[in-house]
């Protein structure tokens, strides 16, 4: 995502759904479903519009994870004023 390319990921329990919004900035497929994974990859590779939309939306989502934003969130969590 940080490189501006669309992401296809399995929706494993380790948290991809916290970053990837299915159909908005990438694609999430069920774990251990090779067929759906392949279909999603091929769909993105064949559709320039989807690639552009996912890439654009991915970069917007990543703004939530820049250092300054993370520090702000931690200080709010522990009750320190900026």
C-alpha positions as CSV (number, residue, x, y, z in Angstrom):
1,X,0.0,0.0,0.0
2,X,2.8,2.4,0.9
3,X,4.2,1.9,-2.6
4,X,0.9,2.9,-4.2
5,X,0.0,-0.5,-5.6
6,X,-3.3,-2.3,-5.0
7,X,-3.2,-5.0,-2.3
8,X,-4.8,-8.4,-2.2
9,X,-4.6,-10.2,1.1
10,X,-6.2,-13.1,2.9
11,X,-8.4,-12.0,5.7
12,X,-6.4,-13.8,8.4
13,X,-6.9,-13.0,12.1
14,X,-3.7,-11.0,12.3
15,X,-5.3,-7.7,11.2
16,X,-5.4,-7.0,7.5
17,X,-9.0,-6.0,7.8
18,X,-7.9,-3.2,10.1
19,X,-6.0,-1.6,7.2
20,X,-7.6,-2.9,4.1
21,X,-11.1,-1.9,3.4
22,X,-12.4,-4.6,1.0
23,X,-13.4,-3.1,-2.3
24,X,-12.2,0.4,-1.4
25,X,-8.4,0.3,-1.0
26,X,-7.7,-3.4,-1.7
27,X,-9.3,-6.8,-1.7
28,X,-9.6,-9.3,1.2
29,X,-10.3,-12.9,0.4
30,X,-11.0,-15.8,2.8
31,X,-7.9,-17.6,4.1
32,X,-6.9,-20.8,2.3
33,X,-9.0,-19.9,-0.8
34,X,-6.5,-20.0,-3.6
35,X,-9.2,-19.6,-6.3
36,X,-10.6,-16.4,-4.8
37,X,-7.1,-15.0,-4.3
38,X,-6.2,-15.7,-8.0
39,X,-9.5,-14.2,-9.2
40,X,-8.9,-11.0,-7.2
41,X,-5.4,-10.6,-8.4
42,X,-6.4,-11.1,-12.1
43,X,-9.3,-8.7,-11.7
44,X,-7.0,-6.0,-10.5
45,X,-4.4,-6.7,-13.1
46,X,-6.9,-6.4,-15.9
47,X,-8.7,-3.3,-14.7
48,X,-6.7,-0.1,-14.8
49,X,-9.5,1.9,-13.1
50,X,-9.6,-0.4,-10.1
51,X,-5.8,-0.2,-9.8
52,X,-5.9,3.6,-9.8
53,X,-8.8,3.8,-7.3
54,X,-7.3,1.3,-4.9
55,X,-3.9,2.9,-5.1
56,X,-5.3,6.4,-4.4
57,X,-7.5,5.2,-1.5
58,X,-4.5,3.2,-0.1
59,X,-2.4,6.3,0.2
60,X,-5.2,8.1,2.0
61,X,-5.6,5.3,4.5
62,X,-1.8,5.3,5.2
63,X,-2.1,8.8,6.5
64,X,-3.6,7.3,9.6
65,X,-0.3,5.5,10.3
66,X,2.3,8.3,9.9
67,X,4.5,8.8,13.0
68,X,2.9,12.1,14.0
69,X,-0.6,10.6,13.9
70,X,0.5,7.6,15.9
71,X,2.1,9.7,18.6
72,X,-1.0,11.8,18.8
73,X,-3.2,8.7,19.2
74,X,-0.9,7.3,22.0
75,X,-0.8,10.6,23.9
76,X,-4.6,10.7,23.8
77,X,-4.8,7.1,25.0
78,X,-2.6,7.7,28.0
79,X,-4.0,11.2,28.7
80,X,-1.1,13.4,27.8
81,X,-2.2,16.7,26.2
82,X,-0.4,17.8,23.0
